[in-house]
Amino acid sequence: MKQSLLSLAILTLLLGSCSQPGQDTAIPADAAGQRTMLDAKRQQLLTLKKEIADLEDLLGNQAGANSEEEAKVVTTTLLEATTFRRFTEIQGNVEPVKKNNISSETGGRIIRLNVKEGDSVTKGQLLASVDMEPLHKQIEELETSLQLAADVFERQKRLWDQKIGSEIQYLQAKNNKERLEKSLDGLRAQLKKANIYAPISGAIEGLTVELGDIAPPGMPIMQLINTRDLKIVADVPERYVGTVRNGDKVKIQVPTLNTEQTETIRMVGRVVHPSNRTFHIETSLNNRGGEFKPNLLALVHIEDYKEENALVVSVDLVQQEVGGKEFVYIAEQTESGKIARKVYVKTGESYDNQIVILEGLKAGDEVVQKGARSLSENDLLDIKSEING
């Protein structure tokens, strides 16, 4: 209590010295005067902060020497070497691995349409049929011609076997029959193309025709997407060319669904696009639950820095003096118990509220966690819980 009263009294005197009674504190009307006054106030503030810091150190040393001081309740952790990883966030999209444009090979009028937009279909399912009436008529005509050609060939063959007639007549009859057979086989093969089947299982998207419409040959009339087998596609800035490789593990987040999973990069583009200076990557995506859909926004977290055997603490444990020097409080064992010891540190890379300590701490140091912000040098500590690691 005496220490608190003494601290308050000294602080009051310092505050009073910055603003004496009767001192003119009116703000000048002109800009030059205002700037001059602002510079003076800033200088006063810096001086005051330094004096407060000096007094806190002085009072802290006195408090440490006072065996009757009330201990500060804190928690600590034993510092251990670990692997520090930093990630960068890249925006990507969910896309299907397989996406087929469905078209009619022969073209014609749509006489059967068995699906609509959004339908789920299985591989081999009949999707649509086109009118092949002209082809049917050609086949009927060829079948009639083939019957005649086959009859002529049989007659010529019997005569030729009896050495009657000429060889050329026999060969012409044979050639005519075989030519018609091949033409008929070709038309029948074309007839099978009247039916359009699903090449994969998936969902119907982008249906562009209706019953009765003409389907041009080779032009897409619908799109079939496999919504179960999906991937993540993203464009990565070129500065990560030497960092991102096939087989690397990445963290995938889909904000809309509030999901997160670890996946593998399975394709890294070999070309940097000149327009936006990025290269293409693709990752796998586990969609066993079926909740992901194509074109969802995804965030790809790529590891761009890694340090083995790093000493890492929470960012909020690193404090800063008025002069800019960084420090961390550790618990140090003394004859009267554990006290707070200020250790100046040099920090390195940081990510996700974690920062690497390059100098000042060592493995095994007992770093103060909760309550560190209210400590002063040599404060007696009451450690309520100690958490290893």
Secondary structure, DSSP 8 states (H G I E B T S, - for coil): -HHHHHHHHHHHHHHHHHS-TT------SSHHHHHHHHHHHHHHHHHHHHHHHHHHHHHHHHHHH-TT---EEEEEEE--EEEEEEEEEEEEEEEES-EEEEE-SS-EEEEEE---TT-EE-TT-EEEEE--HHHHHHHHHHHHHHHHHHHHHHHHHHHHHTT-S-HHHHHHHHHHHHHHHHHHHHHHHHHHTTEEE-SSSEEEE-----TT-EE-TT-EEEEEE-SSSEEEEEEEEGGGTTT--TT-EEEEEETTTTEEEEEEEEEE-S--BTTTTEEEEEEEE--TT----TT-EEEEEEEEEEEEEEEEEEGGG-EE-TTS-EEEEEEEEETTEEEEEEEE-EEEEEETTEEEEEES--TT-EEE-TTGGG--TT-BEEEEEEEE-
